[in-house]
């Protein structure tokens, strides 16, 4: 039996993490028999982050490692039919979405003082009110440190907006007007891009990145198309 462990709902999102959403869409598309479970404290996850996959004999942490495990489990179905060039392009888009745009989405939630109260309520609402703000501020400092080490946290919000806009333009120019990235059915790279964009478009209330992404309706249509294809949506 497979069990996918994800973050609980927040910010109008049933699946608040794009990595969790990607894994759920992928497993659903493969027709695998699996259950979902929630873990609200990432510190309890094997590598301190979600998702992770429980199997009969192992625990696999990280959505990319889960993907590789599932590819072995299904005897190569995940990358089946992709040319080496398409696979290379898919990984390049995945790196843009998950290793760059993602951290700008995090900054739009955690480092915007106008939006941070939503983080306090969405992620720390179960904490006693007297200590909620203190705990949230401690977590915010850790996020800020991570973003600083990444490099994006050393830029002003205006500069971060410039990076985000260039990422969005790149994705908008790569996704097709109909169908999916590499064929008539979506694959893991579609789930990666659409999972990330779902967390931006459907985030409630809107962050500055949500507002920015509205300028790219083709990207929004593509995101909706991928989610509809597997019947798995990020939003509640």
BELSULWO-V632622 format. One record per pair of residues at least 24 apart in sequence whose C-alpha atoms are under 8 Angstrom apart, sorted by the first residue. I is the first residue (numbers start at 0). J is the second residue. Records with the same first field share a line. If there is no record, write none. Layout:
I=J  J
This chain:
0=32  33  54  55
1=32  33  34  52  53  54  55
2=33  34  35  36  52  53  54
3=33  34  35  36  50  51  52  53
4=35  36  37  38  49  50  51  52  53
5=35  36  37  38  49  50  51
6=37  38  39  41  49  50
7=37  38  39
8=235
9=121  122
10=117  121  202  203  204
11=201  202  203  204  234  235
12=198  201  202  203  233  234  235
13=232  233  234  235
14=232  233  234  235
15=198  233  234
16=49  198
17=191  194  195  196  197  198  233
18=49  50  62  191  194  195
19=49  50  62
20=190  194  232  233
21=62  187  190  191  194
22=50  62  65  66
23=231
24=190  226  229  231
25=186  187  190
27=229  231
28=229
39=122
77=186  187
78=186
81=181
85=181
89=188
90=188
92=170  188  192
93=188  191  192
95=166
96=166  191  192  195
97=191  195
100=163  166
101=195
102=146  151
103=151  159  163
104=199  208
106=146  152
107=206  207  208
108=206
109=139  142
110=139  143
114=206
160=208
163=208
164=211
167=212  215
168=215
170=218
171=215  217  218
174=218  221
175=221
176=217  221
177=221
178=224
179=221  225
184=228
185=225  228
189=225
190=225  226
192=222
193=221  222  223  225  226
194=222  233
196=222
197=222  223  232  233  234
198=233  234
201=233  234
202=234
